Amino acid sequence: MVRSSATVPAVREDLERRGVHIVEDDGTPQVGLLLFDVVGPELEAALREWSHASGARIIAIALHADALSAGKTWRLLAAGAKEVVVWQPDDVAAVIAARWERWNEVDRLLESPLVSSYVVGGSPVLRQVLRQIVEVAVFTTTSVLLLGESGTGKEQVARLIHSLDRRPDKGELITVDSATIVPELSGSEFFGHERGAFTGAASRRDGAFALAHKGTLFLDEVGELPEALQAQLLRVVQERTYKRVGGNQWFEIDFRLISATNRDLPAEVERKGFRADFFYRIGTWTFRLPPLRERREHILPLAEHFAQLSLDKRERRNVILDERVCEFLLRRDYPGNVRELRQVVERLCARHVGVGPLTAGDIPPDDLPPASERAEQRLDSAVEEAVQRGFGLKEISQVAREAAIRAALSAAARNVPRAAKMLKVTDRALQMELAKRQD
Ligand SMILES: Nc1ncnc2c1ncn2[C@@H]1O[C@H](COP(=O)(O)OP(=O)(O)OP(=O)(O)O)[C@@H](O)[C@H]1O
């Protein structure tokens, strides 16, 4: 049986009082309540259709606990439910209202200037990850592991998480680059040391854990962390206590751990190249940031953002990238991901004369595509123009064919065998083409 929330007026009124508006037949995309007592293909199909058609976030509510099992819950989530709960007359409205409030808060933050000042790009693939990141950042202090190729924005996301963290008296964001840690000093780097703990320890020093107290410890390149150190850190991450090197006193710490790596850490764990226990501890939440090639629609918004940042320094406002520059940026590949794009844009900005948009003349010669690619671009623009002018495929092919033959004959000083070679056809084929034209 499927009942709409309208059949439970008391709940509906309670929710309205709490500011939760139930989806009406007009499909306003807010929250939908689906009350059921049997999970079956019919209910799943209705749910699938409803969630697709309305864009509403649907909370599926079992009228009694027996109606729900783990398997049924997963099926309802797969069919589009955003939450699955059992009806509890006393607190169902409060549960729904709280869930609704949290969704709204995350939506509001996703649209906020704060989030977009850290992370530019609104494609569905990034937004889906970002939505979860924002929720984890605001409502938890659990460990986060960021995976992704170099330059995809892992450090940037770590900064965002720290800035969204709502702990009172929030501490600082402390970054440790695991790749540059000197093994002999690694203990001191993390735990600090007492005076005289080792040769050269002239005075007591705090380590990264002490500095990150009440804040965030960002462990960059965590995949490079030596195994012995992984074991030492595991203890601290689990127990939240540590001792300075050469000291006896235990210190308690409260920090959020964010780790990042461009290595395929799950695969390394599988082949025993990284400790599994440490991996599971650091990755309570694991997010993978997509490479730029999987979200090419971000190239121009990111380029505008970086151009603005770069030219802001020279007090230029509202920079515009002209059509050629956009084309140039869109045609390029970025194996170094967002970092590489940023560097390219900074090079363009460095050549900018200070007035007008960024133009082709701002592209450093070394960045220009090779001549063959430029010819291809010109050909593309000509074809584009022909299509816009209403030429059909047949006409365009014919005109291109004739232009190619003319160009080859002219370049070969009308020597047919040579022109045929340039066109990669046999002499006879070219002769036949020319004969056709004389008919
Ligand atoms: N979505 C984004 N919006 C704005 N700037 C971004 C975004 N992603 C990355 N950047 C910028 O791109 C550059 C590289 O990003 P970042 O250092 O965060 O990458 P990373 O994944 O940590 O790289 P690595 O693995 O090499 O350390 C930085 O200058 C960062 O500010």
The ligand as an ORCA input file, in Angstrom:
! r2SCAN-3c Opt
* xyz 0 1
  N      38.092     23.336     -8.219
  C      39.047     24.251     -8.052
  N      38.731     25.545     -7.954
  C      39.707     26.478     -7.821
  N      41.016     26.206     -7.777
  C      41.372     24.929     -7.859
  C      40.417     23.884     -7.993
  N      41.068     22.708     -8.053
  C      42.372     22.999     -7.966
  N      42.578     24.325     -7.855
  C      43.876     25.003     -7.848
  O      44.764     24.187     -8.627
  C      46.043     24.074     -8.037
  C      46.343     22.624     -7.686
  O      45.438     22.181     -6.696
  P      45.889     21.341     -5.409
  O      47.242     21.737     -4.959
  O      44.785     21.420     -4.424
  O      45.956     19.894     -6.096
  P      46.377     18.506     -5.453
  O      45.380     17.512     -5.939
  O      46.541     18.650     -3.968
  O      47.772     18.233     -6.151
  P      49.015     17.285     -5.688
  O      48.499     15.875     -5.622
  O      49.997     17.460     -6.794
  O      49.489     17.824     -4.367
  C      46.007     24.977     -6.818
  O      46.522     26.233     -7.208
  C      44.539     25.101     -6.477
  O      44.278     26.323     -5.878
*
